[in-house]
Amino acid sequence: MKTVSSLREEVGFWNSLKQHLHDLTDLANLGDDSLRVDLETEITKLESDLDKQSFATMFSGPYDRDDAILAIHAGAGGTDSQDWAGMLQRMYLRWAESQGLRTEILDFTPGEEAGIKSITIAVSGSYAFGYLRSEKGVHRLVRLSPFDAAHRRHTSFALIEVLPQVSMEEADVEINAGDVKIDVFRSSGAGGQNVQKNATAVRLTHLPTGIVVTCQNERSQSQNREFAMKILRARLLELKTAEKDEERAILRGEYTKAEWGSQIRSYVLHPYQMVKDHRTDHETGNSQSVLDGDLNGFMEAYLKSLSSKE
């Protein structure tokens, strides 16, 4: 039913586009100069819709239409890298908002002085995984450190993981109840009223693989367990898919440590302004715009590079 609904929506778009084009042609054939401005406006909108939908044809992966699970982990760089991870969290939340996607924080570990050590975010909406899979890898920041008394230039790293959020039926992954150890504990918080008094947070350990998943959002224990199972299922699917080299490259890519020499994208704030993707050479001098969530140019360049290889 999910596939049928998606295909019906896609066919509906093309039928609507076709009808819109016929209507504009009929108006243009009237030869009324007073309609020129309105026609030019509608044609511009039509071209924009066409470009957007044509780009969607690049989403050919098996999970591109699905929701996504986005995880951010601070890497080498101490407090600066934790602050950088927090900046990336803000960047992706703003991007998702601009795309009309829904986000929900599932797990969160704050930094010791600033930023975050790690965060897991559920991103829901059309082609969430299709877009975000371009972001997996190490992201590097170069700037004057606000945490250095001498205000010297520092380099920080953070690792981005992206997994498809698939249902139990779609995942084709069998999880035996006896293979999962379940622990419950109190959610961590900032103190005061934010500290959970009840044990609602859930930690799942998949004994055969050693994969550990936690979910400690402010909700019931059963809801946290449900979301933790979703993440576990996604990680097991990733593990299963990684057995095939081609699918491993599409789904996640080789795991790399968040350190020197392994970055997919660099964000330079000093001594000049530039964001550059090292896989596609796509770059911009407007670093602040990117940090405010303007990521589509980088995502589209990556997806186009994949299409050209295929």
Stockholm file with secondary structure:
# STOCKHOLM 1.0

chainA/1-310         MKTVSSLREEVGFWNSLKQHLHDLTDLANLGDDSLRVDLETEITKLESDLDKQSFATMFSGPYDRDDAILAIHAGAGGTDSQDWAGMLQRMYLRWAESQGLRTEILDFTPGEEAGIKSITIAVSGSYAFGYLRSEKGVHRLVRLSPFDAAHRRHTSFALIEVLPQVSMEEADVEINAGDVKIDVFRSSGAGGQNVQKNATAVRLTHLPTGIVVTCQNERSQSQNREFAMKILRARLLELKTAEKDEERAILRGEYTKAEWGSQIRSYVLHPYQMVKDHRTDHETGNSQSVLDGDLNGFMEAYLKSLSSKE
#=GR chainA/1-310 SS CHHHHHHHHHHHHHHHHHHHHHHHHHHHTTTCGGGHHHHHHHHHHHHHHHHHHHHHTTCCSTTTTSEEEEEEEECSSTHHHHHHHHHHHHHHHHHHHHTTCEEEEEEEEECSSSSEEEEEEEEESTTHHHHHGGGCEEEEEEEECTTCTTCCEEEEEEEEEEEEECCHHHHCCCCCGGGEEEEEECCCCSSGGGSCSSCCEEEEEETTTTEEEEECCSSCHHHHHHHHHHHHHHHHHHHHHTTSHHHHHHHTCCCCCSSTTCEEEEEECSSSCEEEETTTCCEESCHHHHHTTCCHHHHHHHHHHHHHHC
#=GC SS_cons         CHHHHHHHHHHHHHHHHHHHHHHHHHHHTTTCGGGHHHHHHHHHHHHHHHHHHHHHTTCCSTTTTSEEEEEEEECSSTHHHHHHHHHHHHHHHHHHHHTTCEEEEEEEEECSSSSEEEEEEEEESTTHHHHHGGGCEEEEEEEECTTCTTCCEEEEEEEEEEEEECCHHHHCCCCCGGGEEEEEECCCCSSGGGSCSSCCEEEEEETTTTEEEEECCSSCHHHHHHHHHHHHHHHHHHHHHTTSHHHHHHHTCCCCCSSTTCEEEEEECSSSCEEEETTTCCEESCHHHHHTTCCHHHHHHHHHHHHHHC
//
